[in-house]
């Protein structure tokens, strides 16, 4: 492993000490967006609205963190939305049936991880392209969610579950706190553990990683399992907020997650990504949508803006590739 280790940057002692030039650029972009909407929308920078933006961004940030790890490994996960949907309806149905909250949560997170495991096995062992695999499972998982519920929403989620994900501590929404903890864990995985080193190595040069003895299949599977877990967790945050679960939940979540990761500096060619950048990217999308909504801009223009942001982020990545 010496070849891989020496090719990676020196490990930093805190998330902020690894703040890169690209992360700084993303932060500047966020500040500019906030400044523009602050001038255009009265009350945009009020404490209440800023907390609302963080809460609205929390689900996408959660999904995007898993997506970032998959992208760093050289893959892509288009099935995060349907994975979230099948996790949501399973969790909600167990809760409505009277099962204890911990049992329902474990089952929901477990099915998300299982979906990720299937993706990982098809990519790592069967040798299929990640785009094709997750495009196929996107439809498969969505169909399973619809079949399981008969196409109907699951209503009546108990307050004991909802308060876990929709409450607040000291005025800070629980969902924001949960995602902050997840982001710290993701940063530790990426910067402080062998699996983080493996993800960067496999995404950067899979052939060299194989020669160096990196467990390539296990690394890829781990990335997809984490992505499935975080998709399920994102679904629970939404179910806690709404008090219901629908089999069509999570539509286009993959687009938002890829956008957040790309804005944050993740290269879709693999081997490059940032936990801090992804969080900032998710907040940028949340702030932009919040501001446009307050300005009464129609939703399809918001979708257009998301697509354009992805294209701009990819062009920036192409120009800055190889720089800090």
C-alpha positions, 0 to 999 in steps of 0.5 A: 500500500505504500504506493497508494499512501504516498500518492495521497495528500497528508492527512489533516487533523480537522475538517477545516484544515483540509478546506481546499481552494475548490471548497473556498470557491464553493463557499464564495459562491454560496455567499454571493447567492445569499447576498443576491437574494438578500437584496431581492427578497425581504427577510431572506437572511432572517434567522427563521429563513436561514434555519429553514434553508438548512432544514430544507437542504438536510435531506439532499445533503444526506443523500449527496454525502453517500453519492459523493463517496460513490462518485469518488470511487468512480461510480454513480448511483441513480437509484437513491430516490427509489431506494429512499422510497422503498425504505420509507414505505417499509418503515412507515408500514411497520410503524403503522402496524404497531412495531416499535420505532427502533425495529422500524428504523433498523428495518428501513435502514437495512433495506436501504443498505440491501439495495446498495449492496445489490448495486455494489455486487452488480458493479463489483462482481458482475462487472456491469457499468454503474450507470447501467446498473443503477438505471436498472435498479432505479426502475426495479426499486421504484416498482417494488415500492409501488407493488408493496403499497399498491400504489397508495401512500402509507398514512398515520406515522406516529408522533414518537417517530416524527419527533425524532426527525422533525423536532429541534434542539435549542431551535436547531432542527433535528434533521440538521443536527443528524446531517451534521453528525453524518457529515463529520462521520463521512469526513472521518471515513474519507480522511482518517480511515483506510476505506477513504484512502481506498475510495480515492485510489480506486476512483483515481486509478483502478488498475494501479490500485489493483496492483497495489493490493487494494480490495477493489470489489469491497471498496466499491460495495462499501460505497454503494452500501453507505449510499443506500444507508444514507438514502434510507436515512434521508427518507426517514427525515422526510417521513418524520416531517410529513407523517406519511410515506409515498411510493413515488417519494424521492423523484429526481433525488439523484439529480439533486445529489449529483448536483450537490456533489458536483458543485462541491468539487466531486469529479464524475471521473472519480478519485476526487470529492469533498465532504465540505464541498458537498455540504456547501453544494447542498446548501447552495441548491437549498438557498437558490430554491428557497429564494426563487420560491419566495420570488414566486418563480415557477418550479420548472425554472428551478429545475432548469437552474439545477441542470445549468448549475451541474453543467457549470460545475462540470466545466469548472472541474474540467478547467481546475482539474489537478489544482488544489 
